[in-house]
Amino acid sequence: MENTLFKQIIGLMNNVEKLISLDGEGKKRYVLIEIRKIITDEAYERYEPMIIIIIDGLIDVSRKKIT
C-alpha cells in the first residue's frame, strides 16, 4: 500500500502543477483531498502525517531546498 500511495501522491502532485490558479497551499490541499478520495478514511487517518511529510519533502526536492 505504501508504495502505491507514494506513486499516487507523486502523480497528483504532477497533475496539480498544471492548475496555475492555485497557490502552493491550495495545491497541497488539492492533493490531500484527492488522496482522501482514493483511500479509505481509516487509511487516511493512519497515513495523514506521513502523506503531509511526503508532500512537503517532494516540494522541497522540486525547489532544490534539500542540502
TITILO-534368 format. One record per residue: residue in three letters; x, y, z of N, C-alpha, C in turn. Coordinates in pm, whole numbers, padded with zeros to 5 digits, always signed. Layout:
TITILO-534368
AlaXYZXYZXYZ...
This chain:
TITILO-534368
Met+00082-00120+00000+00000+00000+00000+00085+00126+00000Glu+00193+00127+00082+00275+00247+00093+00335+00287-00041Asn+00385+00189-00117+00446+00219-00246+00342+00275-00343Thr+00225+00217-00345+00118+00265-00432+00074+00405-00389Leu+00061+00428-00261+00022+00558-00210+00125+00663-00250Phe+00253+00629-00238+00360+00721-00277+00348+00756-00425Lys+00324+00657-00509+00310+00682-00652+00188+00769-00681Gln+00079+00748-00607-00041+00829-00626-00015+00974-00586Ile+00057+00993-00478+00089+01130-00434+00172+01199-00541Ile+00272+01131-00593+00357+01190-00697+00273+01224-00821Gly+00187+01132-00861+00101+01158-00978+00010+01277-00958Leu-00050+01287-00840-00138+01401-00811-00060+01531-00806Met+00060+01527-00751+00141+01649-00745+00181+01694-00886Asn+00211+01599-00972+00242+01635-01111+00121+01695-01180Asn+00003+01639-01155-00119+01691-01216-00154+01830-01165Val-00136+01853-01035-00176+01980-00976-00086+02094-01023Glu+00034+02063-01066+00123+02168-01116+00062+02239-01238Lys-00028+02171-01306-00094+02229-01423-00204+02327-01384Leu-00245+02325-01256-00351+02413-01207-00289+02544-01159Ile-00264+02631-01251-00193+02755-01223-00270+02845-01127Ser-00401+02834-01123-00483+02923-01042-00469+02899-00892Leu-00403+02791-00852-00388+02760-00710-00249+02801-00662Asp-00243+02852-00538-00113+02878-00477-00059+02747-00419Gly+00058+02753-00358+00120+02632-00304+00035+02559-00203Glu-00025+02631-00110-00112+02568-00010-00237+02510-00073Gly-00290+02579-00174-00407+02529-00244-00377+02398-00316Lys-00260+02390-00375-00218+02267-00443-00201+02153-00342Lys-00144+02184-00227-00126+02082-00123-00262+02033-00075Arg-00356+02125-00052-00491+02085-00010-00557+01999-00116Tyr-00541+02035-00243-00597+01957-00353-00546+01813-00349Val-00414+01796-00331-00356+01662-00327-00413+01585-00207Leu-00421+01650-00092-00475+01583+00027-00620+01541+00007Ile-00699+01627-00054-00841+01596-00080-00852+01478-00176Glu-00771+01478-00280-00776+01370-00378-00728+01238-00318Ile-00626+01242-00236-00580+01120-00170-00690+01066-00080Arg-00759+01155-00012-00867+01111+00078-00978+01040+00000Lys-00999+01081-00125-01100+01016-00210-01055+00876-00254Ile-00924+00858-00265-00869+00734-00319-00860+00624-00214Ile-00820+00661-00093-00800+00560+00012-00914+00567+00113Thr-00923+00467+00196-01030+00464+00296-01005+00570+00403Asp-01111+00607+00474-01097+00704+00583-00999+00654+00688Glu-01007+00526+00718-00917+00467+00817-00771+00479+00773Ala-00746+00448+00647-00610+00457+00594-00563+00602+00592Tyr-00653+00693+00554-00615+00835+00551-00576+00882+00690Glu-00656+00852+00788-00624+00892+00925-00492+00834+00971Arg-00468+00711+00934-00343+00644+00973-00222+00706+00905Tyr-00234+00737+00776-00120+00782+00697-00112+00933+00680Glu-00209+01009+00726-00210+01154+00702-00078+01222+00740Pro-00022+01197+00859+00105+01264+00891+00216+01229+00791Met+00221+01103+00751+00322+01061+00654+00296+01125+00517Ile+00171+01134+00478+00135+01195+00349+00182+01341+00346Ile+00157+01412+00454+00196+01553+00460+00349+01566+00453Ile+00419+01480+00524+00567+01482+00520+00617+01453+00380Ile+00556+01355+00313+00596+01321+00176+00572+01439+00083Ile+00456+01500+00091+00425+01615+00006+00526+01727+00029Asp+00547+01762+00156+00642+01870+00188+00783+01836+00140Gly+00822+01710+00156+00954+01668+00110+00968+01676-00041Leu+00865+01634-00112+00870+01643-00259+00872+01788-00306Ile+00803+01874-00236+00806+02018-00269+00948+02071-00249Asp+01010+02037-00136+01146+02081-00110+01243+02031-00216Val+01228+01904-00254+01315+01848-00358+01294+01922-00490Ser+01169+01949-00524+01141+02017-00652+01193+02160-00652Arg+01201+02219-00535+01255+02357-00521+01404+02354-00491Lys+01461+02235-00485+01603+02214-00458+01646+02275-00324Lys+01557+02258-00222+01589+02308-00088+01661+02204-00004Ile+01679+02086-00058+01747+01979+00015+01898+02001+00003Thr+01966+01999+00115+02111+02020+00110+02185+01893+00140
